[in-house]
């Protein structure tokens, strides 16, 4: 794109074509010249702010010179003043709004847990709505509750390990929320969990001068107001993405570093997990002794380590001398002990290691 005598031109074959206003606005936002979060949506009023959430935020904030809550939000870019009228910006509505999705329908997170390495008809799904801080907490809770947990014996102690470091999961979710492009419509943040990885997809390509090659060292915030408030709340460090921290925590957990990919319309972070190595065959015999499992349940867990899933029928084939009701109770008990995850679809119900 070239600027010439007040016009913005783009090359189209052998001609110079003026850039349409819609495309020019998008270009300016991508380059950081215009900020979407600072705009005011048509019809937005102060009543659209949930002021009790603002009060909770301000109660933990120190060093702000504002004399009242409106002035505080003005300083943070969550309100703007025009013709002596205060109105909420997109940032204010997304952070503190009564109905954030009314103004940005795609401001949500789609979280899905698949049992295998690919997308399947069987899955656990949650659509996460609410303000941005609420989405961060709920998305982290979804991932943590659906992560598998391994148990390693250290001396005579039983030590639990999560599939992924929780610090890395939190950082990936916060980055997706804080740095996504909210003017991109028709797409939401996606958190997809598979048996060997988690993918975090955020709408909008990398902003400003940041590229996949330099994102560890370079900083450019598309949503400065949102980042500042999330920093105030303790979700994010104001000075950086935290990519270096993600890499360090993954290395400490003896996992591959995160991978980063820019797509045609977004950005994706992938975390590779330990797969079936989280609970290994060589420790399984000792492991079950410390979990208080029955011999039947030990057989079921050994089958799961090898095959990655088990159905009621398969369990009954392994233990043909017990009733179907006993099989059902055994599996329910393993779910209650947080060892298995129940997956249901129209065709069948089966269990996988959690």
C-alpha positions in Angstrom: 0.0 0.0 0.0 1.3 3.4 -1.0 0.3 6.9 0.2 0.2 9.4 -2.7 -1.4 12.9 -2.6 -3.8 12.1 0.2 -4.8 8.7 -1.3 -3.8 5.2 -0.4 -3.1 3.1 -3.5 -2.6 -0.7 -3.9 -1.2 -2.4 -6.9 -3.8 -4.4 -8.9 -2.1 -6.1 -11.8 -0.6 -3.3 -13.9 -2.8 -0.5 -12.3 -2.8 1.5 -9.1 -6.2 1.1 -7.4 -7.4 3.3 -4.5 -7.9 1.4 -1.3 -11.6 1.2 -0.3 -12.4 2.9 3.1 -13.3 -0.4 4.7 -9.9 -2.0 3.7 -8.1 1.2 4.7 -9.6 1.1 8.2 -8.7 -2.5 8.6 -5.1 -1.7 7.5 -4.8 1.1 10.0 -6.0 -1.1 12.8 -3.6 -3.9 11.9 -0.7 -1.4 11.9 -1.8 0.1 15.2 -2.6 3.6 13.7 -6.3 3.2 14.8 -7.4 1.2 17.9 -10.6 -0.7 17.7 -10.8 -1.0 21.5 -10.9 2.8 21.8 -14.0 3.2 19.6 -17.5 3.7 21.0 -20.2 1.4 19.6 -23.4 3.0 18.4 -26.0 3.2 21.3 -23.6 2.3 24.1 -24.3 4.2 27.4 -23.0 4.2 30.9 -25.8 1.9 32.0 -24.2 -0.8 29.9 -21.3 -1.0 32.4 -21.7 -3.4 35.3 -20.5 -0.9 38.0 -20.2 -3.5 40.7 -17.4 -5.1 38.6 -15.7 -1.7 38.3 -15.9 -1.3 42.1 -14.3 -4.7 42.6 -11.5 -3.8 40.2 -10.9 -0.4 41.8 -10.8 -1.8 45.3 -7.6 -3.7 44.4 -6.0 -0.9 42.5 -3.3 1.3 43.9 -1.6 4.5 42.6 -4.5 5.7 40.5 -5.1 9.4 40.9 -8.7 9.4 39.8 -11.3 11.0 42.2 -14.2 8.8 41.2 -14.9 5.6 39.3 -15.8 7.4 36.0 -12.5 9.3 36.1 -10.7 6.0 36.7 -12.2 4.4 33.7 -11.4 7.5 31.6 -7.8 7.1 32.6 -7.8 3.5 31.6 -9.4 4.1 28.2 -12.6 2.3 29.2 -14.7 5.5 28.9 -14.3 8.4 26.5 -15.8 11.9 26.6 -17.4 13.6 23.6 -19.6 16.7 23.7 -19.4 16.5 27.5 -21.0 13.1 27.5 -19.3 10.0 28.8 -19.6 6.8 26.8 -18.1 3.4 27.2 -15.5 2.2 24.7 -15.3 -1.3 23.3 -12.5 -2.0 25.9 -14.8 -0.9 28.8 -17.7 -3.0 27.6 -15.5 -6.1 27.1 -13.9 -5.7 30.5 -16.8 -4.5 32.6 -19.9 -4.7 30.4 -23.3 -6.1 31.5 -23.6 -7.9 28.1 -20.2 -7.9 26.3 -21.4 -10.2 23.6 -24.1 -7.7 22.6 -21.4 -5.4 21.3 -18.9 -8.0 20.1 -20.9 -11.3 19.4 -17.7 -13.2 18.7 -16.1 -12.2 22.0 -16.1 -15.7 23.4 -14.1 -18.8 23.8 -15.0 -22.2 22.3 -13.3 -24.9 24.5 -13.4 -28.5 23.3 -11.8 -31.7 24.7 -11.4 -34.5 22.1 -10.4 -38.0 23.3 -7.9 -38.7 20.5 -5.3 -36.9 18.4 -7.8 -35.6 15.8 -11.3 -34.0 15.8 -14.0 -36.6 16.4 -17.8 -36.8 16.8 -17.2 -37.4 20.5 -16.1 -34.5 22.6 -16.7 -32.3 25.7 -17.6 -28.8 24.7 -18.1 -25.5 26.5 -18.9 -22.1 25.0 -17.4 -19.5 27.4 -19.0 -16.1 27.5 -19.0 -13.1 29.9 -16.4 -10.3 30.4 -12.8 -10.9 29.5 -11.6 -11.6 33.1 -14.5 -14.1 33.5 -13.6 -15.8 30.3 -9.9 -16.2 31.4 -10.9 -17.9 34.7 -13.5 -20.2 33.1 -11.2 -21.2 30.2 -8.4 -22.0 32.6 -10.8 -24.1 34.7 -12.0 -26.0 31.7 -8.4 -26.9 30.6 -7.2 -27.8 34.0 -10.3 -30.0 34.8 -9.8 -31.8 31.5 -6.1 -32.4 31.7 -4.8 -35.8 32.5 -2.9 -36.2 35.7 0.0 -38.6 36.2 1.2 -40.0 39.5 4.9 -40.6 40.1 6.2 -42.3 43.2 9.0 -40.3 45.0 10.3 -42.4 47.9 7.0 -43.4 49.6 5.2 -40.2 48.6 2.6 -40.0 45.9 3.3 -36.9 43.7 0.7 -35.7 41.1 1.8 -34.2 37.8 -0.5 -32.3 35.4 -0.3 -33.0 31.7 0.8 -29.4 31.0 2.2 -26.7 33.4 -0.7 -24.6 34.5 1.4 -21.4 34.2 1.8 -22.1 30.5 -1.9 -22.8 30.0 -2.8 -19.6 31.8 -0.3 -17.5 29.8 -1.6 -18.9 26.5 -5.3 -18.1 27.4 -4.4 -14.6 28.6 -2.4 -13.9 25.5 -5.3 -15.0 23.3 -7.7 -12.8 25.2 -5.4 -9.7 25.4 -4.0 -9.6 22.0 -6.7 -10.9 19.7 -8.3 -8.7 17.0 -11.8 -7.9 18.3 -12.9 -6.2 15.1 -12.6 -9.6 13.3 -16.2 -10.8 13.1 -17.4 -14.4 12.5 -14.7 -16.1 14.5 -13.9 -16.7 18.2 -11.0 -17.8 20.3 -10.7 -21.6 20.2 -9.1 -23.9 22.8 -8.9 -27.4 21.4 -7.6 -30.2 23.6 -6.4 -33.5 22.1 -4.7 -36.5 23.6 -1.2 -35.2 22.6 -1.6 -31.4 22.4 -3.6 -28.2 23.1 -4.2 -25.6 20.4 -5.0 -22.0 21.2 -6.3 -20.1 18.2 -6.8 -16.3 18.3 -8.5 -14.3 15.6 -6.3 -11.7 14.0 -2.8 -11.9 12.6 0.2 -10.7 14.6 0.0 -6.9 15.1 2.4 -4.2 14.1 6.0 -5.3 13.4 5.8 -8.6 15.4 6.4 -11.7 13.4 6.6 -15.4 14.3 10.4 -15.1 14.0 10.8 -12.2 16.5 7.8 -12.5 18.9 10.0 -13.7 21.7 12.0 -10.4 21.7 9.6 -7.9 20.2 6.6 -6.2 21.8 3.5 -4.6 20.2 0.2 -4.4 22.0 -2.9 -4.2 19.7 -5.2 -3.6 22.7 -3.3 -1.4 25.1 -6.3 -0.5 27.3 -7.3 -4.2 27.7 -3.7 -5.2 28.4 -3.4 -2.4 31.1 -6.5 -3.5 32.9 -5.7 -7.2 32.8 -2.2 -6.2 34.1 -3.9 -4.3 37.0 -5.9 -7.4 37.8 -2.8 -9.6 37.9 -3.5 -11.6 34.7 -0.6 -10.3 32.6 2.7 -8.5 32.8 2.4 -5.1 31.1 5.8 -5.2 29.4 5.5 -8.4 27.5 3.6 -11.4 26.1 5.3 -13.9 28.4 6.4 -16.1 25.5 9.8 -16.6 27.1 8.2 -17.7 30.4 6.1 -20.3 28.5 9.2 -21.7 26.8 11.0 -21.9 30.2 8.1 -23.6 32.0 7.7 -26.2 29.2 11.4 -26.9 29.3 11.3 -27.4 33.1 8.4 -29.9 32.6 10.6 -31.7 30.0 8.1 -30.9 27.2 8.8 -29.5 23.7 8.7 -25.7 23.5 5.4 -24.1 22.3 5.0 -23.8 18.6 3.7 -20.6 17.0 1.9 -20.3 13.6 0.3 -17.4 11.8 -2.7 -18.4 9.7 -4.5 -16.5 7.0 -6.7 -14.7 9.6 -5.3 -15.6 13.0 -2.6 -16.8 15.2 -2.2 -20.2 16.9 -0.1 -21.5 19.8 0.3 -25.2 20.2 1.5 -27.1 23.3 2.8 -30.7 22.9 2.1 -32.9 25.9 3.6 -36.2 27.1 0.9 -38.3 25.5 0.5 -41.7 27.0 4.0 -41.4 28.6 2.4 -39.5 31.5 1.6 -42.8 33.2 4.1 -45.4 32.1 3.9 -49.2 32.1 7.0 -49.7 34.2 5.5 -47.8 37.2 1.9 -48.9 36.8 2.1 -52.0 39.0 3.4 -50.0 41.9 1.2 -47.0 41.1 -2.1 -48.8 41.6 -1.1 -50.1 45.0 -1.1 -46.5 46.3 -4.5 -45.7 44.8 -6.6 -48.2 46.7 -7.9 -49.8 43.5 -9.4 -53.3 43.2 -7.7 -55.9 41.1 -10.4 -55.4 38.4 -9.7 -51.7 38.3 -6.0 -52.3 38.0 -6.7 -54.5 35.0 -8.9 -51.7 33.5 -6.2 -49.1 34.0 -3.5 -51.3 32.4 -5.8 -51.8 29.4 -6.3 -48.0 29.2 -2.5 -47.3 29.2 -2.1 -49.7 26.3 -5.3 -48.9 24.3 -6.0 -45.3 25.4 -9.7 -46.0 25.9 -12.1 -48.6 27.4 -15.9 -49.3 27.1 -18.2 -51.2 29.5 -18.2 -54.1 27.1 -14.4 -54.3 26.8 -14.1 -54.1 30.6 -16.6 -56.9 30.9 -14.6 -59.0 28.5 -11.6 -58.5 30.7 -13.5 -59.5 33.8 -16.3 -61.8 32.6 -17.1 -63.3 36.1 -18.6 -60.0 37.4 -22.0 -58.4 36.7 -22.6 -55.5 34.5 -23.6 -53.4 37.5 -20.3 -54.1 39.2 -18.5 -53.0 36.0 -20.5 -49.8 35.9 -19.7 -49.1 39.6 -16.0 -49.7 39.0 -15.9 -47.2 36.2 -17.9 -44.6 38.1 -15.4 -45.0 41.0 -12.5 -44.4 38.7 -14.1 -41.3 37.4 -14.8 -40.1 40.9 -11.1 -40.7 41.8 -10.2 -38.3 39.0 -8.4 -41.0 37.0 -10.8 -41.4 34.0 -12.9 -39.1 31.9 -16.2 -40.3 30.6 -16.9 -39.6 26.9 -20.5 -40.1 25.6 -21.9 -39.9 22.1 -24.9 -41.2 20.3 -23.3 -44.5 19.4 -21.4 -45.5 22.5 -20.0 -44.4 25.9 -16.3 -45.0 26.7 -13.6 -43.8 29.1 -10.2 -42.3 28.6 -7.3 -41.5 31.0 -7.6 -38.1 32.5 
